[in-house]
């Protein structure tokens, strides 16, 4: 059965994906700074430890886990963790900009670098982006840091797909529209999204398992609305 690594699993889409993959019998490594919600699920095939995308020691622990527990094999990586700040551009501090990029770009790149030695041509890396990161899409005030970071991960994935097309995993991006998550509510209080986290989680799960056969270096827009 496949070994699946998911980041950003304490709530929202990531949390729902953990349940879906676990229920289907896959081995799941759920990575988040807060592990309480995942541990409370009680799955024997779900592993978790505190994971901070800004801490080098977290990546050391990740590498050690895969080598020792999963016999050095990762079949699916889903870069789901995300950070957002909703402020006018002139009010966003450098620290806030850096925090968003640390999670949405630098942390994704480091996670991929850490797990590449354990992946092969049949492995699949899926990064969760946003419609806000798509060139030419409608843009929204206050999301300069968030949307630009989501655009960066699209370009990074395209580059990696080319670099590893002969002997590495497939790299694809899902640019999501609005989903009714806690992060959305924190950024846009009162906004009602048309898609529930468990619905999007189900879509991402199936794409992560089957999409590499049909796509590599592609970004798919997954949105019934704009945003």
C-alpha positions as CSV (number, residue, x, y, z in Angstrom):
1,X,0.0,0.0,0.0
2,X,1.2,3.5,-0.8
3,X,3.0,5.8,1.7
4,X,1.5,9.3,1.7
5,X,2.9,12.4,3.3
6,X,0.6,15.4,3.9
7,X,1.5,18.7,5.3
8,X,-0.9,21.1,7.1
9,X,-3.1,18.4,8.7
10,X,-4.3,19.9,12.0
11,X,-7.5,21.2,10.4
12,X,-9.4,21.9,7.2
13,X,-8.6,20.1,3.9
14,X,-5.4,18.5,5.3
15,X,-7.2,17.0,8.3
16,X,-10.0,15.6,6.0
17,X,-7.4,14.1,3.7
18,X,-5.7,12.2,6.5
19,X,-9.0,10.5,7.3
20,X,-9.7,9.7,3.7
21,X,-6.3,8.1,3.0
22,X,-6.3,6.3,6.3
23,X,-9.8,4.9,5.8
24,X,-8.7,3.6,2.4
25,X,-5.8,1.7,4.1
26,X,-2.9,3.8,3.1
27,X,0.1,4.6,5.4
28,X,-0.1,8.3,6.2
29,X,2.4,10.7,7.7
30,X,0.5,13.8,8.9
31,X,2.7,16.8,9.4
32,X,1.7,19.9,11.3
33,X,2.8,22.0,14.2
34,X,-0.2,20.8,16.2
35,X,-0.7,17.1,16.1
36,X,-3.5,16.8,18.7
37,X,-6.4,16.6,16.3
38,X,-4.8,13.9,14.1
39,X,-3.6,11.8,17.1
40,X,-7.2,11.9,18.5
41,X,-8.4,10.1,15.4
42,X,-6.6,6.9,16.7
43,X,-5.6,5.4,13.3
44,X,-2.9,2.8,13.5
45,X,-1.8,3.6,10.0
46,X,-1.4,7.3,10.6
47,X,1.8,8.7,12.0
48,X,2.4,12.2,13.1
49,X,5.0,14.4,14.9
50,X,5.3,18.1,15.4
51,X,6.6,19.6,12.2
52,X,7.5,23.2,11.6
53,X,8.3,24.3,8.0
54,X,10.6,27.0,9.3
55,X,12.8,24.6,11.4
56,X,15.7,22.6,10.0
57,X,15.3,20.0,12.7
58,X,11.8,19.1,11.5
59,X,13.2,18.1,8.1
60,X,15.9,16.0,9.8
61,X,13.1,14.2,11.7
62,X,11.2,13.7,8.5
63,X,14.1,12.1,6.7
64,X,14.9,9.8,9.6
65,X,11.2,8.7,9.9
66,X,10.9,7.8,6.2
67,X,14.3,5.9,6.2
68,X,13.6,3.9,9.3
69,X,9.8,3.4,9.4
70,X,8.8,3.4,5.7
71,X,11.9,1.6,4.3
72,X,12.9,4.7,2.4
73,X,9.9,5.0,0.2
74,X,7.4,7.8,-0.4
75,X,4.7,7.4,-3.1
76,X,2.7,10.6,-2.6
77,X,3.6,14.1,-1.2
78,X,0.8,16.6,-0.8
79,X,2.1,20.1,0.0
80,X,-1.1,21.4,1.7
81,X,0.1,23.6,4.5
82,X,-0.6,27.3,3.9
83,X,-0.2,30.7,5.5
84,X,-2.2,33.8,4.7
85,X,-2.2,37.5,5.7
86,X,-5.0,39.8,4.6
87,X,-3.8,43.4,4.7
88,X,-3.2,46.3,2.4
89,X,0.2,46.0,0.7
90,X,1.5,49.1,2.4
91,X,0.8,47.6,5.9
92,X,2.3,44.2,5.4
93,X,5.5,44.0,7.4
94,X,8.6,42.2,6.1
95,X,8.2,39.6,8.9
96,X,4.6,38.9,7.7
97,X,5.7,38.6,4.1
98,X,8.5,36.3,5.1
99,X,6.2,34.1,7.2
100,X,3.8,33.6,4.3
101,X,6.7,32.7,1.9
102,X,8.4,30.5,4.5
103,X,5.3,28.3,4.6
104,X,4.0,28.6,1.1
105,X,7.2,28.5,-0.9
106,X,10.5,27.9,1.1
107,X,8.9,25.2,3.3
108,X,7.4,23.5,0.2
109,X,10.8,23.5,-1.5
110,X,12.6,22.1,1.6
111,X,10.0,19.4,2.0
112,X,10.5,18.3,-1.6
113,X,14.3,18.4,-1.3
114,X,14.1,16.3,1.8
115,X,11.8,13.6,0.3
116,X,13.2,13.4,-3.2
117,X,15.8,10.7,-2.3
118,X,12.9,8.5,-1.2
119,X,10.7,9.0,-4.4
120,X,10.9,7.4,-7.8
121,X,9.3,7.8,-11.3
122,X,6.0,6.5,-10.0
123,X,5.8,9.0,-7.1
124,X,3.6,12.1,-7.3
125,X,4.1,15.5,-5.7
126,X,1.0,17.6,-5.5
127,X,1.2,21.2,-4.3
128,X,-1.9,23.1,-3.3
129,X,-2.0,26.6,-4.8
130,X,-4.8,29.1,-5.2
131,X,-6.7,30.7,-8.0
132,X,-5.1,33.9,-6.8
133,X,-1.8,32.6,-8.0
134,X,-3.0,32.1,-11.6
135,X,-1.8,34.8,-14.0
136,X,-4.8,36.7,-15.4
137,X,-7.2,35.5,-12.7
138,X,-9.2,38.0,-10.7
139,X,-7.2,39.4,-7.8
140,X,-8.4,40.5,-4.4
141,X,-7.2,43.4,-2.2
142,X,-5.1,42.4,0.8
143,X,-3.6,39.2,-0.7
144,X,-0.3,40.5,-2.1
145,X,1.8,38.1,0.0
146,X,-0.5,35.1,-0.2
147,X,-1.4,35.2,-3.9
148,X,2.2,36.0,-5.1
149,X,3.5,33.1,-3.0
150,X,0.9,30.7,-4.5
151,X,2.1,31.9,-8.0
152,X,5.7,31.1,-7.0
153,X,4.8,27.5,-6.2
154,X,3.2,27.0,-9.6
155,X,6.4,28.1,-11.4
156,X,8.6,26.0,-9.0
157,X,6.5,22.9,-9.8
158,X,6.8,23.5,-13.5
159,X,10.6,23.7,-13.2
160,X,10.9,20.6,-11.1
161,X,8.7,18.6,-13.5
162,X,11.2,19.4,-16.3
163,X,14.3,18.8,-14.1
164,X,13.1,15.4,-12.9
165,X,11.1,14.2,-15.9
166,X,13.5,11.3,-16.7
167,X,14.1,9.8,-13.3
168,X,12.0,11.5,-10.7
169,X,8.4,12.0,-9.5
170,X,5.7,13.9,-11.3
171,X,5.0,17.4,-10.1
172,X,1.5,19.0,-10.4
173,X,-0.4,21.8,-8.8
174,X,-4.0,22.2,-7.9
175,X,-5.1,25.9,-7.8
176,X,-8.1,25.9,-5.5
177,X,-11.0,28.3,-5.4
178,X,-12.7,29.2,-2.2
179,X,-13.2,26.3,0.3
180,X,-15.0,26.7,3.6
181,X,-12.0,26.3,5.8
182,X,-11.0,27.9,9.1
183,X,-8.2,29.7,7.3
184,X,-10.7,31.3,4.9
185,X,-12.9,32.4,7.7
186,X,-10.0,34.0,9.6
187,X,-9.0,35.9,6.5
188,X,-12.5,36.7,5.2
189,X,-14.9,36.6,8.2
190,X,-18.5,35.9,7.1
191,X,-17.6,34.7,3.6
192,X,-19.5,31.6,2.6
193,X,-17.6,29.3,0.2
194,X,-19.4,26.8,-2.1
195,X,-17.1,23.9,-1.4
196,X,-16.7,22.1,1.9
197,X,-13.2,20.9,3.1
198,X,-14.2,17.2,2.9
199,X,-15.4,17.6,-0.7
200,X,-12.1,19.2,-1.8
201,X,-10.1,16.7,0.2
202,X,-11.8,13.8,-1.7
203,X,-10.9,15.5,-5.0
204,X,-7.3,16.0,-4.0
205,X,-7.0,12.4,-2.7
206,X,-8.1,10.9,-6.0
207,X,-5.9,13.3,-8.1
208,X,-2.9,12.5,-5.9
209,X,-3.3,8.8,-6.5
210,X,-4.2,8.9,-10.3
211,X,-3.1,12.3,-11.7
212,X,0.5,11.4,-12.3
213,X,-0.5,9.1,-15.1
214,X,-2.1,12.0,-17.1
215,X,-0.2,15.1,-15.9
216,X,3.2,16.4,-15.2
217,X,4.3,20.0,-14.7
218,X,0.7,21.1,-14.9
219,X,-1.6,23.4,-12.9
220,X,-5.2,22.5,-12.8
221,X,-7.8,25.1,-11.7
222,X,-10.2,23.6,-9.2
223,X,-12.8,26.2,-8.7
224,X,-16.5,26.4,-9.4
225,X,-16.4,30.2,-8.8
226,X,-14.0,33.1,-8.8
227,X,-12.4,33.1,-6.4
